[in-house]
Amino acid sequence: MPVTPTYPGVYIEEAPSAVRTIAGVGTSIALFVGRAAQGSLEKPTLCLSYADFARAYSEDTRYGELAQSVRLFFENGGSQCWVLRIAHNAQAAVTTLKSEADSDVLKLTAKSPGLIGNTIRAAVTYSGPRPEATFNLELFRWDKDSTGALVRRDVELWTNLSMDPNSRRYAPTLVTQSSKLVKAELAGAHAAGVGYSQSGRPLDFPSAADDAAFNQVWNDARGAGTDLRISVDGGELVNVELGGIPAITGADFGARQNNLATEIEQRINAKLSPTKTVKVSFVTGPERATGSVTSLLRIESTGADVIIQPAADPAKDLTAALMLGEPQGGLEVGAWAATRPAPTGISYKALSALTTFAGETQGAISKITIDGKDVDIGSLVTVVTTPAGTGRIFVDGSSSSKNGNSDGVREKLGLIVSRFNANAAAAGVPYRAELWGLRLAFIAADGSDNVVPKISTGAGAGGTNLATSFNKNVRYASLGAGGLGSQTPGQAGDDGDPPQDTDYQAAYLIADKEIDLFNLLILAANKDKDGAPVARTGLWGPASVFAAKRRALLLVDPTDTWTNTVPATDKNVGVDAIRIGLVKANAALFYPSVVVSEGGLNATVSPSGAIAGLMARIDSSRGVWKAPAGMEADLRGVVGLSQRFSDGENGVLNPRAVNTLRVFPFGIVNWGARTLDGDDAFGSEWKYVPVRRLALYLEESLYRGMQWAVFEPNDEPLWAQIRLNVGAFMQSLFRQGAFQGRSPREAYFVKCDRDTTTQDDINRGIVNVIVGFAPLKPAEFVIIKIQQMAGQLTA
């Protein structure tokens, strides 16, 4: 920018240059359109190798020649192509996962419409750092290995997902954007519930005792602890003092609990924002024969998460004694937890672990029974100091204090996990146990996807059965029409029918929006459900219109009924029929089909894929102005041709602009270089493929390279810059041998001045640039004249 001098000295100012380099675009980026067994129908995929294609679309050839055409493209020299899968009425497999309350919460839809979606499975676990707020989603696809055994492919694991729309790991958004297998969306009603932090230490309050006995239980439980820190709805952690609470009184047990809860609630809310308050209560179990009630302190907030952390001063910490907060052994349920999908497999509810399970005697459970098979876990009594049959599960076996350490719930759950895993295999139970916070889980290691297991617990005749506290779900949720357990079956995946004209038109609209540049268009041959080829005669015209719009060349394949030169040149079924409705200058036809070897068997494939790769190879070695034909234009990856031609037959086809593939001693080669506008009867300036492709290359390169000129002042300085930059681009091509002529003057010209742009053009915002070039045309016919020399006359 201009410098404004303010002090004596030297100033440096950068002046803009008139040089703007015009870069030539790629010339052999192919776009393949056709049917495949998998892959998106809504977005094209860029493939830089055949392996890229196989991963995205598979090598399945049941539905057409797309895979074979792309393979031939890369084998013959192609380096970059776009692939767009199309089908008619293809359906994506769907299932809807349910919550633990049996409500639809998360709909999973295969990103790849078709039968392939029916092989997708989903597993849900709660094994993250916040097991009662987040969830993990494992996705994979069943496939078969070489022995026919089922194996997991394309495995994805999405951890710590949330159903909270404000979370960075909001499941519908994260999975839909990142997964290659499915997209996820909400199903059913979706609203935040109550988030809460609940004490992991059960308090054994006497149900009928006086005030002093009630207060004794509370004071024994908290010990020396007085403080805790709390965060509500993601807010800042604040320190709350709960020491010095006056003695609690009340008319009965319920009144005393309510009064204690009110006292704690008021102290916490005094430190919180008025918009982020909590409610404090006690969750109580049934009264036991001993006259006591197991109670758990709960701190909750509607629509918000409640997080408890240890006090700022460790000496005053209350959280360890009461086991408040997940790290201390408490239970923290997120406000959106109820909208999570239920875990697959078997899981014991965390809240039941603190109420039902915690209150059991330590000899009540000594076996886990799954699908009728018992797994012995031994007596839990052996690890505790209290007498057998009277010690409670919530009492920690490592403590000999009056009330125990009270971390017995996690201790006993951990014992069950270790003992179950040690004995399950011998019992013939194909499950493994895991502990997710306070939730005991059993994961199926084998078996059917769609079987809901049965589970019970007990210790023989006198044992306690906790079966009602278990969630029982399938091993894996299945996308498609099948499915049991916590899922609502959706529609099955369907590959659909061969694409119709309207499907191709829709594909062109997608490609026009999604693909920046391509130069070669290939419509891969499709098959119907019986494996028979589908005619493409009516597709070439609209495809050529699209190709012309995008400055690309359409590669046309021969019709299956062409068995020799007669049908190929017949006015009703031959090349003339293909030319109807065609943008002939932007299309070229190659004949016959090629033969490839697949698994030891020969298969006939349309030639367009191989020709596209050949063009890419010649462009790289010789330039787009060189005809992709001749001795160096050998086809690779092919073992033969569906038909062979003699010179005489070639002489019939070539004048009609049918480019023939020939078998010579030096290989199978392309022996033609005409567009479908190259019939000798037409006299077209776009007769030859290299001339047309060079023109398209110049048009696309100049179109992109001249964008800088838009909105510039329309006068001589602009015109001079245009002449300079376009001239430099054309000169570089001249030096590469792209044009005829011995000098630049004979090879090209660039005009942009008062002669090309009148005042009326200027008034309408138009600048006209005229670029001319002298193209190189291929030597189709090399004529050698031989004559005998007459005897020399001597003087």
N, C-alpha and C positions, 0 to 999 in steps of 0.2 A: 504494500500500500504506500501512497505518497508520504514522504518524510517532510515534516515541518521543521525547518532549522530554527533553533532557539539559542544555540551557543556556538562560538567559533570552533571550528574543527571539521573533521571529515565524517561524512554520512554515507551509509551504504543503503541502497535501495534496489530491490529486486524488480526487474521489469518483466512483464508477461511475454512469453514467447508465442510466436505464431505457429509453431510446430506442434501438431497434435497427431501422433502416430495412429494410423489406421491398421488394426491387427486383422489378419485374415481369420475367418471363422473355421471351425472344423468342417470337413467335407464328407465324412463317412460315418456320422452318428446315425444309427438305425433305430427305427421304432417298429417293434413287432406287436401285432394285435392278433389275439387268438384265444382259444379255450385252453384251460389248464385244470388240474385236479385240485389246486389250492392257490391261494394268493388273493390280494385285494381286488375287488371289482370297482373300486372307487378312486384308486390312485395308482399311477404307473410307478415302476421300480427301475432305478438305474442299475444296470449290471455291467461290471468291469471284467467279468470272466463267466465261463459257463457254470462254475461252482456257485457264483452269486445267484444265477438264475435257478439252479437246482434247489438251493436253500429256500428261495422265496416261492417257487412255483412247482417244484418237484420234477422228476424226470419221467413222469407218467405220460404215456402216449395214447391212452385209451380214447381221449377226446379230440385228438388232432395232432398236427405236426409241429406244434409250437416248440417243444423241447428239441426236436431234431433240427429245426431251422435255426434256432439260436446256437446250437452246438456247431453246426456247419459254418455259421457266421464267424465264430471265434476260431475255429480250426483253419479257416481260409484267410485269416489276417485281421479280422475285426477286433477292435479294442474297447468299444464303448457302445452300449445300446440301451434303449428303454424298452420295457415290456409292459403291456397293458392287457390284463386278462378280461375277457368278456364272456357272458353266458346269458341265456334267456330264462328268466324266472328262477334263478338259483336262490336257494334259501340258506340262511345261516343258522346253525344250531344254537339253541338258547336254553338256559335254565335259570331259575330264580332261587337264590339262597334265602332260607328263612332264619329268623332270629331264634333265640332260646325260648321265646314266648310264642313261637310258631307263626310269626307274621312275616310276610314277604318283605325283604329289605334290600337285596342287591341282585340285580339282573345281570347275568353274564351272557354276552353274545359273541360268537366266534367272529373274529375279524376276517377270516377266510370263509366265505360262503361255500357250501357244498358238503358232501359226505364226510370230508376230512374233519369237520367240526364235531361230528359225533364221537370222535376219538379223544376229545379234550376232557380232562379231568381236573377237578379242583379239590384241594384239601385246605381246611381252615384249622388253625391252632391259635392258642392264646399264650404262647410261650415267650412273649416279649418282656421287656423290662416293666411294663405296666399291664399285667395280664388281665386286669378287670377294666381296662379302658381301651386298649388297642387289640389288633389281631394280625395274624400272618396269613397270607394267601399263597399257596403253592399251586402252580399250574403246570401241566405237562400234557403230552399227547402220547397215547398208546400206539406202539408200532410193533412190528415183528422183526426179529433178527433172522439170520440165515437158517436157523433151525426151526423157525416158526414160533418160537417162544415170545411172549409179550415183553417188550422193553419200553422204558420211558424215554421219550425224545423231547427236545425243545423245552427242557425244564426251566421254569422261572420261579423265583421266590421273592415275594414282596412282603417285607417285614414292617412291623410297627405301623400298620395302617390304621387310620381313624375314620369314623363316620361323621366327625365334626367338620362342617363345611369351611370353618376357619383354620383348619389344620393344614400345615404344609404337606402332610401325608394323607390328605383326604382321598379315600379309596377310589371313588368314581373317577376323579380327575387323574390321579397318579397312574392307576392301572390302565385307563383308556389311552393316555398319552404314551406310556412306556412299554406296555405289553405287546408282543408280536402275535399273541394267541387270541386274546379277547378284548372286548371293550366292556366297561362296567358302568352301570347307571342305577340310580335309585329305583326302588320298587315299593309301592305302598306308601303309607303315611310316614313322614320323617320329621321328627321334632325331638328336641332335647328333653331329657327327663330330669331326674334328681341325681346330682353327683354327691358322693359322700365319702368320708373317711371313717372307718369303723375300727374300734379297738380290737386287737387280736387276743386280748386277755379276757376271758370270761370272768365275770364277777359273780360269786355265789352269794347273793343277798338272801337273808332269811325272810321268808314271805310273811311271817306273822309276828316277828320279834318287835321289840320296841325301838325307839329312835337311836339309842346308844349302840345297839347291835348293828343297825344299818350303817351308822357312821364308822363303826369299827372296821367293817369290810372295806369301805371306801378308803379310809386312812391307811389300812394295811396294804391295799393295792398300790396306792401312789407312793408310799414310802416317803422319802425325802424330796421327791420331785414336786416342783411347783410351776414350772414354765414349759411352754411349747411355742413353736413358730407355725404360722398358718398362712396359706395363700389361697385366695378364692378367685376363680375365673382367670387364672393366669396373672393375677396381681402380685405385688411385691410381698415377700415374706415379712410378717410382722410378729413381734414377740408378745405373747400373752401370759400374764401372771395369774395362775389359778391357786396360789397359796393363800392361806388365811381365810378360806371359805368357812363361814359360821356353821355351827352344828346344824344339820338338817333335821327338821321335824316334819311330822305329817300324821294325818289321821290313820293312814294305813300304808302298806308297802307301795302301792301305786302312787299315792300322794308324795311320799318321800322321794321316789325316783323322779317324778315330775319337778319337784322343787329343786333337787340337785341339778337336773338338766337346765332349768331356768337360770340358776345362778351361773353356771358355766357359759351358757349362751349369752347372757348379758355382758360378761367380761370379755368374751371374744368380739362381739359386735361393737363394743366400745372402741376397739382398735381398728376396725375395718371401715371401709367407705360405706356410706348409707345405701349405695346402690349394689353393694356386694356383701350381703349379710348372710348369716347361717342360722339354722335351726338345730338345736341339740336335743337328743332323745336317747332312750335306752331301748334296744331290741331285746326282748325277753323270750325265753323258751318256756315250755310247760313246767308247772310245779311238780317236783319229784316227791317221792314218798318221804324223803328226809326233811321236807318242809322248806326247801330252798329253791330259788329260781336262778338259772344262769342268765345273766344280763350282759349286753355289749353296748358300750358307749358309741353313739353315732353322731357325727357332725356333718350336716348336709346343707346343700344350697340348690335351689331349683334352677335348672338350666346351666349350671356351672360346675367345674371340677373343684374339689377341695383337696389340697395337698398339705400334709402335716410333716414338719421337719423337727429334728431335735432343737432344744432351746439354745439360745445364743451362749449361755453359760452352762457348760456340761455339768457343773455341780448342782444346778437347779433343774436339770432335765426331767420332764415328766413322761416323755414319749416312750422311753425304754421300759419303764415300769408298767405302763398301761398298754404297751405294744400298739402305739398309734403311728400310722404311716407305714407304707409298704416295706421300707428297709428295716423297720423295727418289728415286722411280723404282722402288721395290721392289714386291713382290707380297704383299698381305695378304688371305688367304682366311678368311672367317668360318667358325665352327664349324657353322653351319646352311646354308652355301652349297650343299652337295651336295643339299639338299632344295628348292632353288629350281627353278621351271620353266625349261626351256631357252629361250634367246633364239630369237625367230623370225628368219627370214632366214638369213644366213651369218655365222659368227663363228669367228675363229681363237683357239684356246684360249690363255689368258694364260701358262700354264705351258709350253706348247710354244713360245711366243714367246721364253722365256728359255732353253730347252734346244735344241730343234731349230732354230728360226729364228736364234737368236743365234750358233750355231756355224757357219752357212753362210758361204761366201765372198761378198764384196760384189758379185760379178758373176753370182751364181747365179740371181737372180730379176730378170727384166725385163718380165714380162707376167703378167696375171691373166686366166684364161679362165673365163667363166661361160656355161654352156649352149652351149658350142662357139664363142663369140665372144671374140676376144682384145682386151684393153685394154692398150695399151703403157704401161708406167710408166718406161721408159728404164733406163739402167744406174745402179745406186746407187753405182758406183765414183767417179763424177765429183765427189762431195762429200767424199771422204776423201783423206788424205795418203798412205795406204799403197798399194803397187802393185796394179794390177788383178789379180784372180784369187787373190791371197794375203791381202789384207786381210779381216778377219773382220767380220761385220755388227755385233757388239757394240761395236766400236771407234767412238768418236764422231769424225766427220769434222772437227770444229772443233779438235781437239787434236793437237799434234805431239810429245807426251811419249812416253816409252818404251812405255807400255801403253795410251795413249789415255785419254780421259775415261771410257770404258766405258758411256756413256749412249747408245750407238749403237742399241740395240734400239728405244727410243722414237723416236729420230731417224729411223731407217729406216722404221718403221711410219708415222710422220707423213708422210714423203715418199711412201710408197705411197698414203696417203689423198689427198693433194693432187693427185698425178699421175693417179690413177684418176679422181677427180671431174672433172679437166680434160679427160679423153679418153674417158670412158664414153659420152657422148651420140653422139659421132662414130662410135664403134664399134657403136652400136645396142644397147647394154647398159643396160636400164632399172634401174640400181642406183646408189646413192650409198654412198660409204665413210665410216665413222666410226671414231674411236679411243676405246675405253673403257678407260682405264688402259693396260694392256699387251695389250689384246684388240682385234684388227682385225676390224671388222664391215662387212658389205655389206647394205644395206637395200633391198629391192625398192620402186621407186617406181611400178611398174605391173605388170600381169599378173594371173594367176589366184591366188586365195587358196590353193588346194589343189594346188600343184605344188611338189615338192621339187627345188631347183636342183642343177646339177652345177658343180663348181669345181675348177680345177687351177692350178698356178703353174709357171713355167719360163722358160728363156731359149733356146728353140729346142732343137736336138738334144741339147746338152750341159747343159740346164737341170735344176734340181732341182724335183721336184713335191712340194709340201707338202700335197697334198689330204687326206691322212689326218688332219691336225691340225685340219681345219675341221669345225665342227658345221654340218650342212646341214638347214634346217628350212623350213617353208612360210612364205609371206608373212604370212598371218594365220591364227590358229587359229579354227575355225568351231564355234559351238555347234550341236548337232544330230547327226544320224546320220552326216554326212559328216566327212571330215577325214583328213589324212595327216601325216607328219612326227612331231614330238614331241607327239602328243596321242592319247588313246584316245577314239574316237568314242562318244558317249552316245546317249541316246534323242532322237528328233526332237521338236520342239514340235508340239502338236496342239491345235486350238481346242475339241475336245470336241463334245458334243451339247447340245441345248437343256436347260436345267436341269430337274431333277425336283423333286417336292415336298420330298424330303429335302435337296436343295441349298438350297432356300429356308429350311427350318428351320435348317440350319447357318448360313446368312447372318444369320438373326435372332439367333442366339446370338452371332455375331461383333459385330453392330451393338449388341447389348445391353451388351457389355463395352467396346467401343471408342468409342461415341458418347455423349456426356454428355446432349445435348438435341437432339431434333427434334420437329416438330409435325405434319408432313404426310408421309405415306408413299405412294410411287408405285411400282407394279410396271410397269416399262416393258415393252411388248410385245416378244416374242422371235420369231425366225424359225428354221425348220429349215434343213438343208443345201441344200434346194432353193429357199429364199427364201420358203416358205409360212409364214403366221402360225401360231403355236402357241397353242392354246386356254389361257385362264387361269381358266376357270370354277372349277376345284377349288382355286385359289390364294387366292381372296378371303377365305374363312373363316379359315384360319390367319393370314393377314396382318392381318385385323381384330382377332384375339385379341392379336397382338403389338402392334398400334397401341394397343389399349385398355390394355394393360399399361404402355405408355410414355406414356399420356395424349396420344395423337396421333390425327389423323384420317386414315383411309385414303381415298384418292381412287380410285374404281372407274371403269373404262372400260367402254363398251358392248361387247356381244358382236358379232363380225363378221357374224353371221347376221341381225342386226336391220336390216332394210331399210325398215321403216316402223313405225307404232304397233302394228300387229297382233302381230308377233313380240315386240316390246318389252314388251307387256303379257300375252303368253301365259303361262299358268301353268306350262308345262313348260320353255320355253326363254327366257322373259322375265325381268323383274326379280324375280319371285317365286323363280325358280330360283337367282338370285344370292344372295338373302337367306338361303337354307338354310345353316345353320352360321355365319352372320355375326353379329358384334357390331354390330347395325344402328345403334346410336346413335353409333358411332365410324367410320362410313363414309358416303360420299355419292357418288352416281353422276351422271355428266354425259354427255349424249348430244346430237348424234352426234359422229363424229370430225371433225377439222379438216383442211383442205387447205393445204399449204405449197408454196412454189416452191423447187425445188432444181436449180440449173444449167439453168434455163429449162423444167424439167419439173415438173408437179404431182405431189405425193405425199400420200397420206392418212396421218395420224398420230393416234394416240389423244389425247384432249383433256386428260388429267390433268396433263401438264407445264405446259401453258398456264394451266390453272385454278389450279395451285399458285402460279405467278407472279402471276396476277391477285389471289389472296388476299393475297399479300405486298404488292402495290401498294395495295390497299384498306386493309389493316392500317396501312400507313404513313401514308396520307392521312386516314383516317377512324376507324381503330380496329378491333380484332378483333370488337367488338360490332356492326359494320355488315355487313350481308349483302353478299357479293361478287357482287352481281347488280344489274341495272338499266342505265340509260343510261350511267353512268360505268364500267361493268364491260365495256368493249370489249376484245376480244382482239386482240393485236398480233402481227405476224409471221405471220399467216395470210392466205390469199387467198380462202378460201371454206370451206364445210362439205360433208361428204359427202352430207348430206340437208338439205332445208328443210322447215319445219313451218308450217302455218297456225295461226291462233288456236284453231280447233277441235281440231286434233291436239294442240296444246300443252295444251288443256283435258282431254285424255284422259291424257296422260303426267304432268302435274303432280300430280294427286291420288294417283298411284301412287308418288310420291317419285322420279320421274325428272326430273332438272334438265335442261332443254333449252337448247341454244345456238341463238340465233335470228339471222336476217339482217334488219336494219331499215335504213331510209335513213341512219341515223346510225352504222351500223357493225355488225359482228358482235359480239354481246354474250351474256353468260351471263344467262339469264332464269329462273333457278331457285335456291332456297336451302334445300332440304330435305335432311335426312339420310335414310338408307335406313330409318330408324324413323319417317319422316314421312308414311307412307301415311295417308290420311284415316280408314281403318278402324281404325287402331291407337290413336289418342288418346294418343300418347306426349308426355311433357314435353320430350323431346329431338327435337321435330319439326323444328326449324330449325337450320341450320348455324351461324349466328352465336351462337345461345344455347348450343349444345354447345361451340363453340370458346371462348366466353367462360368457360364453366365449367371447361374443361380448362386455360385460362390461369390462372384463380384457383387451381385445385388445385395446379398445378405451382409457381406463385409462392409460395404459402403453404407448400408442402412444403419448398421450399428455404429460404424465409425464416424458418422456425420451427426450424431445426436447433439454434439456440443454446439452446432450452429443454430439450433432452434432458439428463437428469441434474441439472437444477436442483431445489432444494427445492420439493416439490409442495404449495404453500399459497397463501394469498391474495396475498402479494407477487408470486408468479409469475403468478397469474391476472390481476392488475391490469396487469402488463407486457404480457401477451399481448393483453388487451383494447385497451391503448393502441396497440401496434404494428400489430395486425391492423386496428383501427379507422382508424388513419392511412392505411393502404394502401387500404382500401375508400373512405375519404373522397376520396382523390386521384382514384380512378376515377369517383366520383360527380360530381366537378367537371368531369371530361372528358366527361360525358354517357354513361357506360357503362350506367346503370341507369334504370329507370322511377322516377317519383316526383318531387314538387316539393321534398322535404326529405330529409335523410339518414335520418330515421326511416321514411319511406315507401320508401326505396331499398334499405336494407340493415340488418342487425343483426349484432352480434358478442356471443356469450354465452360466458363462461368463469367459473364461480363454483361455489358449493356446490350449486346446482341441477343443473349439468351434470356435476360431478365429486363423486361420493359418497365416503364414507369407504372403502367397499369398493374403489372405483376407486383411491383413494390407496394402499391397502394393496397393490394389484397393480401399482403404478407407472404408473397411467394418469392423464392429464389430458385431459379432453374439451373441445374447442372447437367451438362451433356457429356457422357463418357462413351467413347467409341473404342472398339478393339478389333484387331484382325485375328480371328481364331485359327488355331491349327486344326486341320481336318485329317482324319485317319486315312491312310493309304489302303483303301479296301481292295483295290485291284492292282497288282504289280504285273505289268505287261513287259515281257522280255521278247524283243524281236531278234530273230536269228536269220542271217542270210549268208550265202556262200560268197566268197570273194572271187571275182573273175581273175583269170591269169594276168599277170603284169606284162604290159607291152614295153618292149625295150626300144630305145631310139636307134 
